[in-house]
Amino acid sequence: MNPSSHLVAKLRALLEAVRTSDLDQAQANGVDLDGIAADLHSHTDALTPFSVDGMRAQFGLREEDVRTDPDRIKRYADGEIVDLWPYSPITGDLNPVAPPIRMWRDGTGVRGAGRIPTSLNGPPNGVHGGFVAAALDELLGLAGVVAGAGGFTGTLTVRYLKLTPIDTDLDFEAHVQSVDGRKVTTTGSVSANGELCATAEAIFIRPA
């Protein structure tokens, strides 16, 4: 793991520890929360001078990074990780708020796998429904991209069949169903332990 990805992984672990810890009890047992905050502040100060101004995008930090290279998309063979969006809040390897979900091209569609942490909890022991929708939006969007029909979300319809469990291995899949001019229809789902948790259908609009 390269240093950048290693740092992001440790930040994810810290977020989960803060989310699941009784901080009052930790302080009562001698944990110096102010000291931890001060350490974090010092690390923030160390990185802030290197913040890149300008466009904020999932593709990269600079405008030249955000241009999608069609040939790059075509180069994805079956099974290779789809890492088009390194700063995505859903799958971005360099985004500390993104859970460790990975999505990849599988034939003409996209598959994915990963666990969603407690920091994205909604109902008891379940993933927040809004994040389930966000993950499906990413998944269905990628299906359009790898099929050469990427676009912007026009509509997203999610059907919640059962609770999507936190900290449990999840499986994702999506395919393009049709392309009608600029309108691209895709469908997909998320499952746990072989049972469907949610399904989705989306219409994406290709740029003019």
C-alpha positions as CSV (number, residue, x, y, z in Angstrom):
1,M,0.0,0.0,0.0
2,N,1.4,3.4,-1.0
3,P,1.8,6.1,1.7
4,S,-1.2,8.1,0.5
5,S,-3.6,5.1,0.6
6,H,-2.1,4.0,3.9
7,L,-2.8,7.4,5.4
8,V,-6.4,7.4,4.1
9,A,-6.9,3.9,5.5
10,K,-5.7,4.9,8.9
11,L,-8.1,7.9,8.8
12,R,-11.0,5.6,8.0
13,A,-10.1,3.5,11.0
14,L,-9.9,6.6,13.2
15,L,-13.4,7.7,12.1
16,E,-14.8,4.3,12.9
17,A,-13.1,4.3,16.3
18,V,-14.5,7.7,17.2
19,R,-17.9,6.7,16.0
20,T,-18.1,3.5,18.0
21,S,-16.3,4.6,21.2
22,D,-17.9,6.0,24.4
23,L,-15.7,9.1,24.5
24,D,-16.9,10.1,27.9
25,Q,-15.8,6.7,29.3
26,A,-12.5,6.9,27.5
27,Q,-11.8,10.3,29.1
28,A,-12.8,9.0,32.5
29,N,-10.2,6.2,32.0
30,G,-7.4,8.6,31.3
31,V,-7.5,8.9,27.6
32,D,-6.4,12.5,26.7
33,L,-9.0,13.5,24.2
34,D,-7.7,17.1,24.0
35,G,-4.2,15.7,23.3
36,I,-5.6,13.5,20.5
37,A,-7.3,16.6,19.1
38,A,-4.1,18.6,19.3
39,D,-2.2,15.9,17.5
40,L,-4.8,15.8,14.7
41,H,-4.7,19.6,14.5
42,S,-0.9,19.4,14.0
43,H,-1.3,17.0,11.1
44,T,-4.0,19.2,9.6
45,D,-1.5,22.1,9.8
46,A,1.2,20.0,8.1
47,L,-1.0,19.2,5.1
48,T,-3.0,22.4,4.7
49,P,-0.1,24.2,2.8
50,F,-0.5,21.6,0.1
51,S,-4.2,22.0,-0.5
52,V,-4.9,22.4,-4.2
53,D,-7.1,25.4,-5.1
54,G,-9.6,25.1,-7.9
55,M,-12.0,22.6,-9.2
56,R,-13.3,19.9,-6.8
57,A,-14.0,16.7,-8.6
58,Q,-14.0,12.9,-8.1
59,F,-11.4,12.5,-10.9
60,G,-8.6,14.5,-9.4
61,L,-7.3,17.6,-7.7
62,R,-6.5,19.6,-10.8
63,E,-8.5,20.5,-13.9
64,E,-6.2,18.5,-16.1
65,D,-7.0,15.4,-13.9
66,V,-10.7,15.5,-14.5
67,R,-10.7,15.0,-18.2
68,T,-12.1,11.5,-18.9
69,D,-9.8,9.6,-21.3
70,P,-12.1,7.3,-23.4
71,D,-9.2,5.1,-24.2
72,R,-8.4,4.6,-20.5
73,I,-12.0,3.4,-19.9
74,K,-11.7,1.0,-22.9
75,R,-8.5,-0.5,-21.4
76,Y,-10.3,-1.9,-18.4
77,A,-10.3,-5.7,-18.8
78,D,-12.8,-7.9,-17.0
79,G,-12.0,-8.1,-13.3
80,E,-9.8,-4.9,-13.1
81,I,-10.7,-2.4,-10.5
82,V,-12.6,0.6,-11.8
83,D,-10.5,3.4,-10.3
84,L,-11.7,6.2,-12.4
85,W,-12.8,8.3,-9.4
86,P,-10.1,8.2,-6.7
87,Y,-11.8,11.0,-4.7
88,S,-15.3,9.5,-4.9
89,P,-17.1,9.6,-1.5
90,I,-18.3,6.0,-2.3
91,T,-15.3,4.2,-3.7
92,G,-12.4,6.7,-3.7
93,D,-9.2,5.2,-2.5
94,L,-7.9,8.7,-1.6
95,N,-11.1,9.9,0.1
96,P,-11.2,9.1,3.8
97,V,-15.0,9.3,4.1
98,A,-15.4,6.6,1.5
99,P,-15.9,3.1,2.8
100,P,-13.7,0.3,1.5
101,I,-16.0,-0.6,-1.4
102,R,-14.4,-1.7,-4.6
103,M,-16.2,-1.8,-8.0
104,W,-14.9,-3.4,-11.2
105,R,-15.9,-4.1,-14.8
106,D,-17.4,-7.6,-15.3
107,G,-18.1,-8.2,-19.0
108,T,-20.6,-5.5,-20.0
109,G,-21.5,-4.6,-16.5
110,V,-20.0,-3.7,-13.1
111,R,-19.7,-5.6,-9.9
112,G,-18.6,-4.6,-6.5
113,A,-17.9,-5.8,-3.0
114,G,-17.1,-4.4,0.4
115,R,-18.3,-3.5,3.9
116,I,-19.9,-0.3,5.0
117,P,-18.8,0.9,8.5
118,T,-20.7,2.0,11.5
119,S,-20.0,5.7,10.6
120,L,-22.6,5.3,7.9
121,N,-25.2,3.6,10.2
122,G,-28.9,4.4,9.8
123,P,-31.4,2.0,11.4
124,P,-30.1,-0.4,14.1
125,N,-27.3,-2.5,12.6
126,G,-28.2,-1.2,9.2
127,V,-26.7,1.1,6.6
128,H,-28.3,4.5,6.3
129,G,-30.9,4.4,3.5
130,G,-29.5,7.5,1.9
131,F,-26.0,6.0,1.7
132,V,-27.5,2.8,0.1
133,A,-29.0,5.0,-2.5
134,A,-25.7,6.9,-3.0
135,A,-23.8,3.6,-3.4
136,L,-26.3,2.4,-6.0
137,D,-26.0,5.7,-7.8
138,E,-22.3,5.2,-8.1
139,L,-22.7,1.6,-9.2
140,L,-25.2,2.3,-11.9
141,G,-23.2,5.4,-13.0
142,L,-20.1,3.2,-13.4
143,A,-22.1,0.7,-15.5
144,G,-22.8,3.4,-18.0
145,V,-19.2,4.6,-18.0
146,V,-17.7,1.2,-18.7
147,A,-20.3,0.6,-21.4
148,G,-19.3,3.8,-23.1
149,A,-22.5,5.6,-22.2
150,G,-21.6,7.6,-19.1
151,G,-23.8,10.5,-18.1
152,F,-25.3,12.5,-15.2
153,T,-28.0,11.1,-13.0
154,G,-31.5,12.2,-14.1
155,T,-33.6,9.9,-11.9
156,L,-32.7,7.2,-9.4
157,T,-35.4,4.9,-8.1
158,V,-34.4,2.6,-5.2
159,R,-36.5,-0.2,-3.8
160,Y,-35.5,-1.2,-0.3
161,L,-36.3,-4.9,0.2
162,K,-34.6,-5.5,3.6
163,L,-32.1,-3.9,5.9
164,T,-28.6,-3.5,4.4
165,P,-26.4,-4.6,7.3
166,I,-23.4,-2.6,8.4
167,D,-19.9,-4.3,8.7
168,T,-21.1,-7.2,6.5
169,D,-19.7,-8.4,3.2
170,L,-21.9,-6.8,0.5
171,D,-22.2,-7.7,-3.2
172,F,-23.1,-5.1,-5.9
173,E,-24.0,-5.6,-9.6
174,A,-25.3,-3.4,-12.3
175,H,-25.9,-3.3,-16.1
176,V,-27.0,-0.9,-18.8
177,Q,-30.5,-1.9,-20.0
178,S,-30.9,0.5,-22.9
179,V,-29.5,3.5,-24.6
180,D,-31.9,5.9,-26.3
181,G,-30.1,8.9,-27.7
182,R,-28.8,10.7,-24.7
183,K,-30.9,8.7,-22.2
184,V,-29.2,5.7,-20.6
185,T,-31.2,3.3,-18.4
186,T,-29.3,1.1,-15.9
187,T,-30.4,-1.3,-13.2
188,G,-28.5,-2.8,-10.3
189,S,-28.7,-4.2,-6.8
190,V,-26.9,-4.7,-3.5
191,S,-27.0,-8.1,-1.6
192,A,-25.8,-9.5,1.6
193,N,-25.3,-13.2,2.3
194,G,-27.0,-14.0,-1.0
195,E,-30.2,-12.1,-0.3
196,L,-31.2,-8.9,-2.1
197,C,-31.2,-5.8,0.2
198,A,-32.1,-3.2,-2.4
199,T,-32.6,-2.8,-6.1
200,A,-32.4,0.4,-8.3
201,E,-33.1,1.7,-11.7
202,A,-31.7,5.0,-12.9
203,I,-31.8,7.1,-16.0
204,F,-28.6,8.9,-16.9
205,I,-28.4,11.8,-19.3
206,R,-25.3,11.8,-21.6
207,P,-23.7,15.2,-22.1
208,A,-24.6,17.0,-25.3
